[in-house]
């Protein structure tokens, strides 16, 4: 692992290694996530895998979750791999696209949205 990977997070530290993430990779995954929001609050983290800022925010958020435990179902969307799904989220929920972005959903409706340095576990509760 290079010096920069140690500081900023290398490819070996990807969100799919974190057990609390549920991935959104298809429209069906998104529909299931929204359906889950009718039973409990959910949060979708939209992450640009090629962006240093997004990677830093993601790592900080994951540290918060690991220290306190997730209080909601957490979903992860790789924006570069699934841009069409990100666009669908923006259109269906009426939320302007940002990256990184955390969208909290309850009963099928967004109740909070934050991006960049405003993303924290406190946005969920």
N, C-alpha and C positions, 0 to 999 in steps of 0.2 A: 504494500500500500504506500503510495507516495505521500510526501509531506502535505500537499494540498488536500489529498483525500482524507488524511487524518484530521485536518482542521475542519474541512467543509463537508465531509462525508463522501465516501467512495461508493462505487457501484455495489460493493458487498453489503452495504447498509441500505437496503431498499425496503419500501413499505410492505412488500409482500412477506417479509420476514417477521413482521409484527403480527401477533396472533389476533389482535383486536380489530384489524381492518377486514372489511368485506369489500371485495372489488366490484366495481361497476364497469363492465366491459361490453355490455349489450343493452339494447332498449328493454329487453326482458328483465335484466338485472336492475335497471332503473325503475321499472314498474313495480318490481318486488320491493325495492327500497321504499318507494312512495307508499305502497300498501302497508308496509311495516309501520309507517308513521301514524297510522290510525290506531295502532296498539301501544306504541311508545314513541317518544321523541327520537328522531334520528339526526345525524349530521353527515353531510357530504363534504369531503375535502377534495377540492379540485387543485391538482398539482401539475405544474409544467416541469417535467423531468429534466429538461435542458437548461433550467434557469437556476442560477446560484441563489437568488433571493428566495425563490419558492422552496428550494432544498433546505435552506437554513430555517425557514419558518416551519416546514414540515418536521424537521428534526427537533426543534424546540417544542412543538405541539406534542409530538410523540413522547418526549421526556415528561411533559406534564401529565399525559395520560398514564404512562407507566408508573408514575409516583402516586397517582390518586385512584387509578382504575377508571375505566370508562363507565359513565353513568347513563349512556345512551348507546344505541347501535351506531358504529362509525363506519362510513363508507368512503372508499378511496377511488378517485377517478384520475387516470393518467391522461392529461389533456392532449399530449402529442399523439398518443396512440388512438385516442377515442374523441377527437374533436367534434364529430357529429353529435355525440351524446351530450357533450358540454353545451353545444348550441341548442339541443333539445331542452336541456335543463333551463337554460336562459329563457327560451320561448315559452315553455309550459308553465314555469313558475313566475315569470315576469321579473326575473332577477338579472340585472346587467352583468355580463361576463367579466370576471376579473381573475387574475392568477398571481399568487395563490389565492384561494377563496374557500371559506367555510360557510356552508349554508345549513341552518338548523331548520328542520321541517317537523311539523306536528299536524296531524289530521289532514295530510296532503297539501298543506300550505306552508310557505316559508314564514318563519316567525323572526328569524335573525339572519343577517348576512354580514360577514366581515372579510377583510382582505389584508394582506401584508402583515404589518406589525400589530394590527388589531386582532389577529387570530389568536385565541387562547381558549383554554378549557372553560374559563368563566363565561364565554359566549353561549355555552350549551346549557348551563343550569339556570 
